Amino acid sequence: MSVPKILLFYIFTPLADPDAVRLWQRDLCESLGLKGRILISKDGINGTVGGELKDVKKYVRKTRQYPAFKAVDFKWGEGRGDDFPRLSVKVRDELVSFGAPGELKVDKRGVKGGGARLTPEQLHELVAEKQVTFFDGRNSFEAEIGRFRDAVVPDVDNTRDFVAELDRGAYDHLKNEPVVTYCTGGIRCEVLSSLMINRGFREVYQLEGGIVKYGETFADKGLWEGSLYVFDERKAIEFSDQAAVIGSCYVCGAATSRMENCGDLACRTQLVVCDDHADATICTLHAAV
């Protein structure tokens, strides 16, 4: 019986030869028939791959045999079998493209100077103790279908926009308040929290394991509202059948959690659309609203 699975994973750790790691990871994935995206830099590895359960298990075992990746935290998800069109394994200057490769400091224990880590349970304890501000570390369109209650959602199209937003003082009013950064699996907040601390934010936390781990722990009975946008053919996932629908169709305003790519190949816009308008020319509709 076919049992497709998806892995979401990363680890910050110094790598002496990223290109050698790239070749090894490419060959390993090809030998197991896995598809997805893996980025490697001198600071570690970040990936999402999918395939049959037996092959994914072999991938986890083989990857953890590499000493630098022994502590990788693999997050498992249900796949459909067609979640990724191809395999891409590349070396980049940054695991997450914030546009500040010289600012990030990494050692064998991970990112240096990042926010204090909170498990989902510790997050609830913190919220019970004090007033905190949730700070979304994702692209703004991702928050349209799901986010933490009352979260600050920066108006950014990609991660490179965050540095400019922080440097222009858009969130200076939060510098003396407790701020909890969150993102899909945790990696973007590893970097974002360190950038914020470097700019004078005094009490910064990061949700360990990201929204994925929080959803596995509390599903839709906690502080999360809506669906989680994911960067594969699933587009969005829910943590239970009780998930709230907070997105609104760009065309008619109907409640929906469906996210679709722009119909124009030259356009990278992501839009929330209902089922009735999913087959329309998305780019044209976006220009008209």
N, C-alpha and C positions, 0 to 999 in steps of 0.2 A: 504494500500500500504506500502511495506517495505521501510523504509528510514534509512539506516545504517549511523551512525555518529562516528567520532573518536574525543576523547578529549586528548589534550596534556596539562599538567599542573604541577605546582610545587609551593611551598612556603617555604621559610626559616623562621622558627619560633621555639623557644624552646618547646620541648615536654617532659613532665615529665615521661610519661609511653608509650614509642613507641610500646611495644607489645600489650597493650590494644587497641591502635589505629589500629594496624595490624588486630586484631580480628574483630574489628568493620568494617573496610574497606572490609575485606574478606567477611563477612556476608552480607554487603550491596551490594556488587557487585554480589554475588551469588544469592541474592534475586531478582535482576534485570536482571539476565542473561548476565551480562557484562563480557567480557574477556579482557586480557591485562596484563600489568606489573605495579606494584606499589611498590616503595621502600620507607621505612620509617626509620628515624633515630631520634636521640635526637635533630637534627637540623631542622626537618620538613618532608615534603612529596614530592615525585616526581613520576609522573605516566603518563601512556598512556593507555587509555581504549577505547573499542568500543562496540557498541550495537545499538539497535533500538532507534530512536530519542526520543520517549516518555520515554524510560528507562534511556537514557543518561540525559535527562532533570531532571528526579527524582534524579539521582545520584548527579548532580550539586547542586540541592536544598538541599538535605540531607547533603552533605559534607559541604556546606557553613553554615549550622546551628551549626556546631561545632565552638565555638568561635575562636580558633586558626587558623581556615581555612576560616574565613569570607572573607578575602581579596584575596583568591586564584584567579589568572587570568587564566581562562580556555580558551584555544585556540581550536576552532572547525575546523574539517576537514571532508571531504567527505569520507565515508567508502564504503566497498564492501560487507560486511556481513561475510567475512571469513578472516579478517585482523589479527586476533590473534588465535593461536591454542588452548589456554587455559588461565586460570586466574592464576597469580602468585602475591602474596602479601607477601613481606619479610621485615624483619628488618635488616639493615646494619649499620656499623660504619659510613659510609659516604653516602650521597645522590648521589654523583658522586665520583667514586673511583680514586681520585688523589693520594691516598697513603699518605695523610697528614692530618689525622683527628684531630690531636692536634693543627694544625695551623689555622684552620677556626674558626672564632668567630661570633656567631649569637646571636641577641637579638630579641625582638618583632618587631623591624622594619626591620629585615632581616640580611644580611651579613654585618658585620662591617669592614670598611676599603676597600671596593670594589671600582671598577672603577666608574667614573661618568656616570650616565645613559643618554642615548641618544634615543629619539624617532626617528623613520625613518626620520621625517621632520627635526629634529635637526641635524641628521647625515649629511644631505645634506647641511645644513647651515654651519656646521663645515668644510666640504670638500671644500665649496666655499671660506672659510676664510683662510685656511692653508693647507699645504701638510701633509697628514696623512698616516699612514701605517695601512692597515687592517691586523689583525692577526687572523688566523683561529684557533678556539678553539676546533676543532673536530678531529677525527681520520683522518689520511691523505687520506685514500681511499675514504672518503666521498667527499673530494674536487675534486676528479677526474671527477665528473659529474656536479659539480656546485660550484662556489665560487665568492667572490667579486673581482672585477677587480683589477689586480696587487697585490693580497693579498699574504702575507707571509704564507706559508703552512708548518708548522713544520713536520718533518719526524717522526711521532709517530704512533704506531699501536694501542695504547689505551691511555686513559687519564693519567694513571700512569706514562707514559713516559715524560709528560710535566715537572714535577718537576726536573728530571734529566737533561733535555735539558736546563732549566733555570739555574740550579745550575752550569752547566759546562760552562756557559757564551756564549752559542750559539747565544743569541740575545742581548748581552750587548750593541751592537752598536745602539740599539733602545731606550736605557734608557733615553735619553734626547730629544726624539722625541714624538710627539703625536701618540698614538697607540690605535686603535679601535679594541677591541676583539669582535668576533661574533661566534655564534653557532646556533644550530637548533631552540630551543625555548627559550634560554637565560640562562638556569641553569648552564651549564658548564662555561660560562663566568662570572657568579657571583663569582665562586670560583677562576677561572684562573686569573681574574683581581686583586683579592686580593693577590694571590700568587706573581704576578708580582710586585705589589706595595711594598710588603714585601721585595722584592729583589732589590729595588732601582729604579724601573721604575717611572719616575716623572709625566708623563701625560698619564694616562690610562683611557680609556672609555669602556663602554660595551653597545652593541646594545640592548636596552630594547625590550623584546619580541622575540629577535633573528631573524633569517632569516624568520621564519614563519610570524611574524608581518610585517617585511619589505616587504615580498612578497604580503601580503594582501593589503598593502598601495600603492606600486608602481608597482607590478607585474614585467614585464620585460622591464619597461621603465625607470629603474634607473641604479644603480651601480652593481646589481646582474647579474651574467651570468650563465645560465644553469639550471639544475634540482636540486632538494633538495632530498638528501638521507634521508629515514625514516626507523626506526627500526620496521617495521611490514611487512606483506606480500605484501604491495604495492611496497616496495623497493625504489621507487622514485616518486616524484610528480612534476608537473609543475605549475607555477602560471598563465600561459596564453598559448594560442596556438602560441605565438610569442617567446617561450623559445628557447634560443640558445642550440645547441647540441655541447658540448665541450669534451665529453668523447670519447675515442678511444678503440676499441675492442682489447683485449690483444692478440688475435689470428691473426687477419688479418688487424688491424688498421682502420677498418671502423668507421665512426662517429656513436656514439650511446650513449644513456643515460641509458641503461639497466645494472643493477647490479645484480649479482647472487652469492649465497653462493658457497663455494668450494664443489665439489661433494663428497669429502672424509669427513665422519662424524668426523674424528679426526682432521680435519683442519678447522681453523676459518677464513681463508682468504676470502675476498670479492673481486670479480673481475668484471671489466667492460667487457661485451661481447655483440656482436651484436646478432640479432635474429637467424642468420644462425648457430651460434656456441653455442647457449644457452643450447642445450641438450648434448653437448660434455662432456667428463670427465674433469671437470674444473681443478681439482688438477693436473692431468697429463699434461694438456695444460700449466698450469702456470709453472710447473717445466721445460717445454721445451722452454719457451721464456725468 
